[in-house]
Amino acid sequence: AGARVIVPARDVERARKAIAEAGGGMEVQSMDLTDPHSIDRFARDFVESGLPLHLLINNAGIMALPELKRDAHGNELQLSTNHLGHFRLTLRLWPALQRAGGARVVSVSSAGHRFSPVVFDDINFERRAYEPFKAYGQSKTANILFAVALDRRGKEVGIRAFALHPGGIAGTNLGSHVGVEMLKKTGFVDENDRPVVDLSRDLKSVPQGAATHVWCAVSPQLDGKGGVYCADSDITPVLPEGGSVNLGSEDRANRLTGVEAYAIDPDAAEKLWRRSEEITGISVQS
């Protein structure tokens, strides 16, 4: 549609290869989401370019690291990569988003947010035992809460925020720590280790999964809206309390495309925003 697309990536050559395989047409610049200096450098260069930023899609992420790892500042690595890095990037790009005169920030969450709320009294697993999917779930809940709090701050200046679940997608690097046997057990790959596409169970191809990204980014159906969680190119309903997560269940699609009430709770969103400001040392006014 004529958009200029810039992809910040930790591994520039790997990103360029992936873009070439997808048909090209995008620029790649260096940035590491776990390195505040790298984020600040990328954002500063963009803001100083004078360009408006109409769309920011916070897509990068890691999942279910088998062992507890921390960034250089002591933050649990999934939280650092999946939330804190995007928080810092978005706030550093705030002037460019305002310059657009109408912008959207889209954060890629997951049905995996159902694995855990944000545990504010031990957000970095300093006292509780580390569990890979609990840490992943916490970071995905953080993505949704970030959209809720960001939209509240941005809508007065034309910046709206959304979070989304792309669907269950095998065959990407995101699941590299999960292992083939777990992917088979949960139905993501078949007996020949090939990704399964079955929309009745919310299992999608990469293009199908990207459809909700595009919808959140450009759909006029979302004009005047924000702070919502989307899936299957629609705003999702709030799930009833007491549900369980069973990735192999036959009713997987029905139960995993909704959103937990704790993930859109405005008080939790504000609490996370304040904690993120404390951890990163920055705010919208910085």
N, C-alpha and C positions, 0 to 999 in steps of 0.2 A: 504493500500500500504506500510505498515511497518513504517509509520511515528510515531514519538513520539509526542503526542498532549497534551499540557498543557492548561488548562482552568482557567484563573484568574477570580474569582467571589467574589462579595461582600458577598453573602450568600452561604457559602461553603456547608452546608448541603443540601440546596435546589438544588444547582448545582450537587452535587453527586447523588441525587435522579433522577434528569432529565437525567444524563448520564447513570445511571443504567437502566432506562426505555428505553434508546436508544441502549442498548446493551453493555455498558461499554467500556473499552479500553482507557480511557482518565484520566489524572491526574487533580486534582483540587487544586488550591492554592488561598490564600486569597488576594484580592485586591479590593479597592474601587476607582472608576474612579473620584469621586469628592474630593478625599483626596490626595493632592500631596505627602504627606509623605508615604502613602500606596503604591502609584504608584512607588515612588523612591525605596522603600524597595523591592518590587517585582522585579523591573528591575535590581537593584543592585545584588540581589541574582542570577538572571539568568545570567547576564554578568559575574559575578565572577565564575560561574560554568564552564566557558570555552566552553560551548556548542555553536555551530553555530545556528542561527535562519534563517531558509530558508523561512518560511511563517509566516507572522503576519496578522491575520484577525481581524480588528477592528469592531466587530459586536454588542457590547452592545449599548443599547440606550433606551431612554424614549420618549414618544410622548404626546403632547397636554395636558400638565398639566393645569387643569382648572383655577388655580390661579398662580400669579407670585410668584416664589420661587427662592431663591438665595443660592449659596454655601457659605461656611464659609468666602470666600474672596470677596463676593458681586457680583459674576458673575451669570447671569440668568441660572437657573439649566439645561435647555435643552441644551444650548450652552456649559455649563460646562461638562455635561456628554457626550453628543454626539460628541463634537469636542475637547474641550480643554484637557480633560482627555486622549483622544487618541493621541493628539498632543504630550503631555508630555510623554506618554508611548513609543511612537515610537521613539522619540529623545533619551530617556534614554536607549532604546534597540539598538541604532545605532551601537555600537561596535559589538554586536552579529549578527546584520544583515550584516555588512561588512564581518564578519568572515565566513559567509556562502559561499562567492565567487559566489554569484548569488542568490538574494532574491527578494521576492515580498511582498508588503504591500497592502492589500485589505481593503478598507473602505466601509462599508455598508451604502449607502445613501438611497434615495427613490425618487419616482416620486413626493413626497411631497416637493421636493426642489422648485417646481413650485409655492408654496405658498408665497415664499419671497426670494429675494436676501439677501446678507449680508448687513445690514444697518450700515455702518461703523461709522456714526456720532451719533448713539445711539444703539450700539450693545447689551447693557444690559437693554434696556427698562427703562432708567432713566428719560426720558422726554416724550416719546410717550406712548400711552395706550397699555397695554399688551393684546395680542391676542394669544390664545394657539396655533393655527395652523400657525400663522405668525412666532412665536418663533420656532416651530418645523421646518418649512420650511427654516428659516434662518440657523438652525443647519445642515440641510441636504445639503443645498448649500455649507456650510462650509466644509462638508465631501468631496465634489467633488473638490472644490478649493484646499483643502489640498493635494489631490492626484496629482493635476496639479503641484503645487509648490514642493511637495516632489519628484516627478519624475525628475524634472529639477535638483535638488540637488543630487539625488541618482544615476542617470544612469551612471555617470562617475566611480562609485565604485561598479557597479553591482546591485544596488537596484532599482527596478522598482515599480511604484505605480499605483493602479487602484481604481476606485469607481464603485459602482453598485447599481442597483434597483432590489430587489429580486422578485417583484410582489406584488399584494395585497393579504395579508395572514391574515385571521382571525383565532381565536383559539389559539393565543399566548398572553403572558402577555403585549405585547407592546401596545395593544389597550385598556388596562384596564381603562384608564381615558376617553375614548370616549363614552361609554355607548351603551347598546344593541339597543336602538331605532335608534341612528345614524348609527350603523352598518347595521341595517335593511334597513334604508332609502337609504343608499349608496350601498346596495346589497351585503355586505360582509357576512351576515348571512341570513338564510331563516326564515320563519315564526315560525319555531321550535327552533330558536336560534342556528342552526347548521351552521358551516362555509361552504360557497359556493365555489366550485371549478368550474371555467368556464374560460378556457384559452382564449376564444374569447373576454373576458372582463378583461384579465390580473389578474384573481382571481385564486390563486394557493394553493395547499397543502404545508405543510412545506417542504417535500422532493423536490417538484418541485421548490419552492422558493430557496432552498439551492443549486440547480444545477448551478446557475450562480456564487455563491461563489466558488464552486469547479473549475468551468471553469476558472475563473480569477486566481485562485491559481496555477493551474497546466497545463493549456492548452498550447501546443507548438504553437498554432495559435497566441499567444500573445508574443512570443519570439521577443525581439528587439523592443517591443512597450511599451508604458506607458503613464500616464497622461490622460487616457481616461475614459469615463463613459460607463458602459456596462449594458445590460439587455437581458434576453432570450438567454444567452450564446453567445452574439455578442456585438460588439461595436455599440453604438446607434448613430443615426443621430442627428444633431442639429435641434431643433424645429424652425419653423418660428415665428417671433415676433408677439405679439398680441393675442396669444392663451389664453384661459381661462381654469380654473380647474373645472371640473364637474365630481365628482367621480361616479355619477350614470348614466352617459351618455353611450349610446350604443357603441360609438366609443372610449370608455375609453382606451382600449388597444393600439389603434393606436396612441393616443395623449399623453399617459402617459409614454410610454417607451422611448421617446426621451429626449434630454437634452436641457435646456435653455442655450442660448449663454452666459448669465451672469455667469453661473455656471462653465464654462470652460475658462473664460476670463483670460489670463495670468497676466494682470495688477492687476486684483482683487485678483488673487491667491497670488501674491507677497505682496499685501497690507494686506491680511489676515495673511500671514505668519509672517510679521513684527509685526502686532498687537498681534498675539498669542505669539510671543517671548516676547513682552513687558508684557503681562498679566502673563505669566508663569515664566518669568525670566530665561529661558533657550534657548539654541540654539544648533545646531548640534555639535558645538565645545565644548559644556559644559561638 
